[in-house]
């Protein structure tokens, strides 16, 4: 029983020490260069994000794949974008995640699919994926592209780490951990309505303001609208004001002020 109590306390003490450290100048230069959102945060928010980044880099392992040498710029850039999702005051730092695998470019993965009768394996080209176990996979070429196009509504790091939030207590179903039961009720109502509307518009061949990949499943919808919330907030608030409000409440940020 004592060990169960002591371990979280030691972890929190370690995190408190990391937050108090001076943020390295070379890391700050990387964040300023690669994370356009950072300049729009107020000073307290910038300090908070710096603390999150230091904890994230201490606790997560980065592994290069296919001969990729993981650089400090890669680590800090990924950490900074991922930690933007942690202003929701939960600060659990993606507890199921241990390792981040980085491929130089899009990679090929084997996927098992079934139509209810036949099970098949197919090879799919991917830019990233969040596993149920303790790993997350990213393609650096896509990240390098995303950081130059902050208003196109697509960001593979935001997308995959939104899945991590969703998977924190089990299967990815488009519902992260929320503070109150009433929040779950509102979340289900707003998300379901927007998800069904997106699916309906696509079926009718109508123009959509959310990436069509969001209609794949509720889990993908949450990840996609997270990208939209941070990169195209004016579009989201115009077309889905209730959805924007729910995400603003969850992430404790208001990106519409940045644009």
N, C-alpha and C positions, 0 to 999 in steps of 0.2 A: 504493500500500500504506500509506503514512504517513497519508493522509487517512482511510482506513478505520479505522486505529487511533486517531487523534486525535479524531474525532467522538464516539465513545462516551465517551471520557475527559472531553471538554468538557461533554457532557450530564450526566455524573455529578457533575462539579464544580458545575454550575449547580443540580442537585437538592440537593446537600449544602448549598449556601448557602441555598436556600429552606427547607429543614428547620430550619435554625438561626435563622430569623427568628422574631420574636415573633408569635404568632397574634393577629390583630386582634380586639379586644374585640367589635366589632359582628358579626364572623363567629361568635365563640363563642356569642353570644346567640342567633343563628339556629340553630346546631347544637343547643344546649340546648333550644330551643323546638320544633324540628321533627324531631329524631332521638332518639326515646325510648331507643334502644339505647345512646346515648352515656353516659348517666348510670350504666350498669351496667358500663362498662369501668373497669379500674383506672387509676391515674394514668399509668403508663408507656404503656398502650394508648391512652389519650386523647392523650398527646403524639405517639405514633406516627401516630394518625389525623390529627391536626392537620397533621403534616408531609406526609402523603399528600395532604390536601386542598389545601395550598398548591402542591404540584407539579402536581396535576391542573388546578387553575384557571389555572396559568401555561401549560400545554401544550395545553389543549383550548379550542376556539372554540365559543361558544354563539350560536345564530341563532334569532331569533324568527320565527315563521311566521304568516301571515294577520294581520299588523299587531301581533302581540304584542310588547310591550316587555319584554325580558329584564331582570329586576331582580337586584340582588345577592342577595336572598333565594332566588330561583330557582337561581342559579348555585351558591351555597354549599350549599343543601339537596341538590341533585342530586349534587354532588361528595362530600358527606359520606356519603350513603347508598351511592354507588358504591364509595367507598374502603373501606367496611367489608369488602368482598370481597378486600382486598389484604393482609390479615394472614397470607396463606399464604407470606410470605417470598420471593415471586418478584419483586414490586415492579417489574413491567414497565409498569405504568400503562396497560393496554389499548393496546398499541403500534400497532395498526391503526386506532385511532380518532382522528380529527382534529376532527370537528365534531358537535355535539349540536343537533339541530333541535327546537325546542319549539313545539308548537301550543297554543293556549289551551284547546281541548277535544278530544274524540275527533275524529279526522279520517278522511277517506275516501281509500283507496289502491286502485289497480288491481292485481289479482293474476291471473297467467296460470295456468290449471289445465288438466290433460289427463287423460282417462280411458284413454289409450293409443291412442285412435282419433281423437278430436276435441279440438282445442285451443281453449279459450275464455278470454276475459278477463271478469273480474267485479269489481265494485266492493265493497270491504269496509270496514266501519267499524273503526278500530283505535285502541288506546290507546298503542301503542308498537311499535317494531320495531328490530332490530339488523341493519344491512345488512352484506353481505360486504365492501363497499368501506370507506370511511373515515367513515361517518356512522351516527348512532344517532338515532332519533326518539322523542319522548315527548310525552304530553299533560299539560299542567300541571294541569288540573282533576282528573285521576286522582291525580297526585302529592299534590295538596292534600288529597284524600280519604284517601289511604294514610297520610299522616303523622298523621292523627287516629285511625287504626284499626290500631295496630301489632300486634295479636294476631289478625287475621282471616285470616292466611295469604296475603294478596295484597299485592304491592308491585311496581309496574311498573318501578321503577328497579332493584331487586335482580334482577328477571326479565330485563330487557334486558341488564344488564351481566354477568349469568351467561352469556348468549349470547356476549358479547364474549370472555369467558374461553374458551369453547368454540371460538370461531372463530379463536383466535389463530394456529393453524397450519393453517388451511384451512377446510373445510366444517364446519358445526355438526352434530356427531354424538353429542353428549351425553358427550364425553370431553375434558376440558381437559388441558393439559400437566401431567404428574405427574413427581415427581423420580426415581422408579426403575421399572424394568420390572415388578418384582413388584407395584408399586402399580397398574399398568394391569391386571394379572391379577385382583387383588382387586376393583378398580373394576368391571370387566366382569361379574364374578360377582355382586356385590351389586346393582349397578344393574339388570342384566338380570332378576334374580329379582324385584325390587320392581316393575319396570316391567310384567312379565308378570302379576304378581299384581294390580296395579291394573287392567290391561286385563281380566283375567278377572272380577274383582269387578264391574266395570261391565257386562260382557256378561251377568252373572247378575242384574243389577239390585240388587246388594247395596250397603250403605252403605260409603263410602270416606272415608279420613282425609286423602287427598291430592287436591288439585283435579283434577277429571276431565280438564282440558285437558292434564295431564301425560301422558295416554295417547295423545296425538296422534302423538308420535314420541319417540325417545330424546333428541333435542335439547330438546324442550319439557319432557320429564320432568326433565332436569337443572335447567332454569330454574325449574320449578315446585317441585321439592323444595328448591331453594335458598331460595325464599320461605318454604316450610314450616319449614325448619331454623331460620331466624332469627325467624320470627313465631309458630310453634306447635311449639316444640321438645319440649314434654312429650308432645304427641300423637304426634310422629314417633318419639321414642325408645320410647314404649309399643308402637306398632304395627310399627315397622321399626327395631329396635335396631341391626342391622348397618349399615343405611343411614345412620342417625344417626352411627355411629362413623366411617364412611368420610368423611362430610362434615365431621365435627369434625376429623379428621386433615388434611383438605385445607385448610379455612379457618382452622385454628389458633385457633378460638374454641369456647366451650362455652355456647351460649345457654341451656341448661336451668338454669344457675345464676342467670340473670337473672329467671326467672319463678317 
